[in-house]
Amino acid sequence: MRFAPPVADATAPLARRNPVAKLAAAAVLSLALVSTLDPVTPALALAAELALLPLFGMRHRELARRAWPLLVSALGVVVGLVLFAGERTGEVLVPLGPVTVTTGVLTGALALGLRVFAVALPGVIVFATTDPTDLADALVQQLKAPPRFAIGALAAFRLLPLLGDEWEMLTMARRARGVDPGRNPVARLRLFASTAFALLVGAIRRGTRLAVAMDARGFGSAGLTSQTGEPSRPRRTTARPQRFGRADTVLVLGAVALSGTVLMLSIAVGAFRPLLS
């Protein structure tokens, strides 16, 4: 099985922090960004995230390789709002016949695009710098998540790299059988849909087999029967303890301070626009 290991330097100051602390820090920053509609707050948050990236032991080139779908989504949001906005307030910047780009439309589109990118980027950084096994252990130990859920999520995360391999195998198998759309876009779209459906069926079958195997190894929800006649969960030991220390608390408090600073700067320049007003 081909795993997806973290791409960060494990000795970096923030990369070796507790996964729950990193998740909490990302959640705090994301909540702060969701609370406003202005473009200044997400822009400042993006600058801070990129400045702190070396502390996670991750290169900007690697981040760009993993986060390019987010950038495409943000650009799609900006273009969509510019073209199909209902209200076009402010000064006219570019008159394009039925589509008129105004300052109000452009500001709103840029704000939403930056928010989409800035809210999702901390999650990309966290999962790119965290070992999946450590994350599952931390969810069970610190957040008291059910082991069935945590281990199931870990297994699903481990199986994600196989989807790319299976896609390549399905494509090569169909090409070997003479199934080639050529330059026909309609045939190419049909082939893509059928390949995606075959990949989905294979993923469901593998997930079913994996669930049966996990239940057979004692990862089921029900354990021994207690005196009251109700099933009880088995008590499991911890092979890899995950400690939540002072540095992890400092990371969460730092995220709170960063979120407050970004919001205060946005208010100071007069750009803050609360979501609920």
C-alpha positions in Angstrom: 0.0 0.0 0.0 1.3 3.5 -0.9 0.8 5.9 2.0 0.7 9.7 1.9 3.3 10.7 4.5 3.6 14.3 5.8 5.8 16.5 3.6 7.1 18.8 6.4 10.3 18.6 8.4 9.4 16.6 11.5 11.9 18.7 13.6 10.2 22.0 12.7 8.8 23.9 15.8 5.2 23.8 14.7 5.3 20.5 12.8 5.9 18.5 15.9 3.1 20.0 17.9 0.0 18.0 18.9 -2.3 17.4 16.0 -5.3 18.5 18.1 -3.5 21.8 18.9 -2.9 22.4 15.2 -6.5 21.6 14.4 -7.7 24.0 17.1 -5.4 26.7 15.8 -6.7 26.3 12.2 -10.3 26.3 13.5 -9.8 29.5 15.4 -8.3 31.3 12.5 -11.0 30.0 10.1 -13.8 31.2 12.4 -12.3 34.7 12.5 -12.2 34.8 8.7 -15.7 33.7 8.4 -17.0 36.4 10.6 -16.2 39.3 8.2 -16.9 40.0 4.5 -14.1 42.5 3.8 -11.0 41.6 1.7 -8.5 43.1 4.2 -8.9 40.4 6.9 -8.3 37.4 4.6 -5.4 39.2 2.9 -3.7 39.8 6.3 -4.4 36.3 7.4 -2.9 34.9 4.1 0.2 37.0 4.6 0.6 35.7 8.2 0.0 32.1 7.1 2.7 32.3 4.4 5.1 34.0 6.8 4.6 31.2 9.4 4.9 28.4 6.9 8.7 27.8 7.5 7.9 27.2 11.2 5.8 24.2 10.0 8.8 22.9 8.1 7.1 23.2 4.8 8.3 24.9 1.6 6.2 27.3 -0.4 6.6 25.3 -3.5 5.2 22.2 -1.8 2.3 24.2 -0.5 1.6 25.5 -4.0 1.6 22.0 -5.4 -1.0 20.9 -2.8 -3.1 24.0 -2.7 -3.5 24.8 -6.4 -7.1 23.4 -6.4 -8.0 26.0 -3.8 -6.5 28.7 -5.9 -8.5 27.6 -8.9 -11.7 27.5 -6.8 -11.0 31.0 -5.5 -10.4 32.4 -9.0 -13.6 30.7 -10.1 -15.5 32.4 -7.4 -14.1 35.8 -8.3 -14.9 35.3 -12.0 -18.4 34.0 -11.4 -19.3 36.9 -9.1 -17.9 39.5 -11.5 -19.9 38.0 -14.4 -23.2 37.2 -12.7 -23.5 39.6 -9.7 -27.0 40.8 -9.2 -26.2 44.3 -7.8 -23.4 46.4 -9.4 -22.7 49.2 -7.0 -19.8 51.7 -7.0 -17.9 53.3 -9.8 -17.7 51.6 -13.2 -14.2 50.2 -13.9 -14.6 48.2 -17.1 -17.8 48.4 -19.2 -18.2 45.2 -21.2 -21.6 45.5 -22.6 -24.1 43.5 -20.5 -21.3 42.8 -18.0 -20.1 45.9 -16.2 -17.3 45.5 -13.7 -17.7 48.0 -10.8 -15.8 48.7 -7.7 -18.5 47.2 -5.5 -18.6 43.9 -7.5 -14.9 43.6 -7.7 -14.4 44.2 -4.0 -17.0 41.7 -3.0 -15.6 39.1 -5.4 -12.1 39.5 -4.2 -13.2 39.4 -0.6 -15.1 36.1 -1.1 -12.3 34.6 -3.2 -9.7 35.5 -0.6 -11.9 34.1 2.2 -12.3 30.8 0.4 -8.5 30.5 0.0 -7.6 31.8 3.5 -10.2 29.6 5.3 -9.1 26.4 3.6 -5.3 27.0 3.6 -4.8 26.3 7.4 -6.4 22.9 6.9 -4.1 22.1 4.0 -1.1 23.0 6.1 -2.3 21.0 9.1 -2.9 17.8 7.2 0.2 18.2 5.1 2.4 18.5 8.3 0.7 15.8 10.4 1.1 12.1 10.4 -2.3 10.4 10.0 -1.6 7.9 12.8 -0.7 10.7 15.2 -3.8 12.5 14.3 -6.0 9.4 15.0 -4.2 8.8 18.3 -4.7 12.5 19.3 -8.4 12.5 18.4 -8.9 9.5 20.7 -6.7 10.6 23.6 -7.3 14.4 23.7 -10.8 14.8 22.1 -12.1 11.4 23.4 -13.3 10.5 19.9 -14.7 7.0 19.5 -11.9 4.6 18.5 -14.1 3.2 15.7 -14.5 6.6 14.2 -10.8 7.6 14.5 -9.4 4.3 13.2 -11.9 4.3 10.4 -11.0 7.8 9.4 -7.3 6.8 9.5 -7.9 3.8 7.3 -9.8 6.0 4.8 -7.0 8.5 4.8 -4.5 5.8 4.2 -6.4 4.5 1.3 -6.7 7.8 -0.5 -3.4 7.5 -2.4 -4.7 4.2 -3.9 -7.4 6.1 -5.9 -4.8 7.7 -8.1 -3.2 4.3 -8.8 -6.5 2.7 -9.6 -7.4 5.5 -11.9 -4.2 4.9 -13.8 -4.8 1.2 -14.0 -8.4 1.6 -15.2 -7.2 4.1 -17.9 -4.4 1.8 -19.1 -6.7 -1.3 -19.1 -9.3 0.5 -21.2 -6.7 1.8 -23.6 -5.3 -1.7 -23.9 -8.8 -2.9 -24.9 -9.0 -0.2 -27.6 -11.3 2.2 -25.7 -9.8 5.6 -26.7 -12.0 8.7 -27.1 -9.4 10.3 -29.4 -10.1 14.1 -29.9 -13.9 13.8 -29.5 -14.8 15.9 -26.4 -18.1 14.1 -25.9 -16.5 10.7 -26.0 -13.8 11.9 -23.6 -16.4 13.1 -21.2 -18.3 9.8 -21.4 -15.1 7.8 -20.8 -14.3 10.0 -17.8 -17.7 9.5 -16.3 -17.6 5.7 -16.8 -14.1 5.5 -15.3 -15.1 7.6 -12.3 -18.1 5.3 -11.7 -15.8 2.2 -11.9 -13.4 3.9 -9.4 -16.3 4.6 -7.1 -17.6 1.0 -7.2 -14.1 -0.3 -6.5 -13.7 2.1 -3.6 -17.0 1.0 -2.1 -16.0 -2.7 -2.4 -12.6 -2.0 -0.8 -14.2 0.0 2.0 -16.7 -2.9 2.7 -13.9 -5.5 2.9 -11.9 -3.2 5.1 -14.9 -2.7 7.5 -15.4 -6.4 7.8 -11.7 -7.0 8.4 -11.7 -4.3 11.1 -14.7 -5.8 12.8 -13.0 -9.2 12.8 -10.0 -7.7 14.5 -12.0 -6.2 17.4 -12.7 -2.7 16.1 -16.5 -3.1 16.4 -18.6 -0.8 18.5 -19.9 -3.5 20.8 -17.8 -5.4 23.2 -18.5 -7.7 26.1 -22.0 -7.8 27.6 -22.2 -6.1 31.0 -24.3 -7.1 33.9 -27.2 -4.9 32.8 -27.4 -6.8 29.5 -26.1 -3.9 27.4 -23.0 -4.1 25.2 -20.0 -2.3 26.6 -17.1 -0.9 24.7 -13.8 -2.7 25.2 -11.1 -0.6 26.9 -8.1 -0.3 24.7 -4.5 0.6 25.6 -2.5 3.3 24.0 0.6 2.3 22.0 1.6 5.9 21.0 0.8 8.5 23.7 0.1 12.0 22.4 0.9 14.7 25.0 -0.7 18.1 25.0 2.0 20.3 26.5 2.7 24.0 27.1 3.9 24.5 23.6 0.6 23.2 22.2 -1.3 25.6 24.4 0.9 28.4 23.2 0.1 27.5 19.6 -3.6 27.7 20.3 -3.3 31.0 22.2 -1.1 32.3 19.4 -3.8 31.5 16.8 -6.3 33.4 19.0 -3.9 36.4 19.2 -3.3 36.3 15.5 -7.0 36.2 14.8 -7.7 39.1 17.1 -4.9 41.1 15.6 -6.1 40.6 12.1 -9.6 41.6 13.0 -8.4 44.7 14.9 -6.3 45.8 12.0 -9.3 45.4 9.7 -11.4 47.5 12.1 -8.7 50.1 12.4 -8.5 50.7 8.6 -12.3 50.9 8.4 -12.7 47.8 6.2 -14.4 45.4 8.7 -17.8 44.3 7.5 -19.4 41.8 9.9 -21.1 38.8 8.5 -24.1 39.3 10.9 -25.0 43.0 10.8 
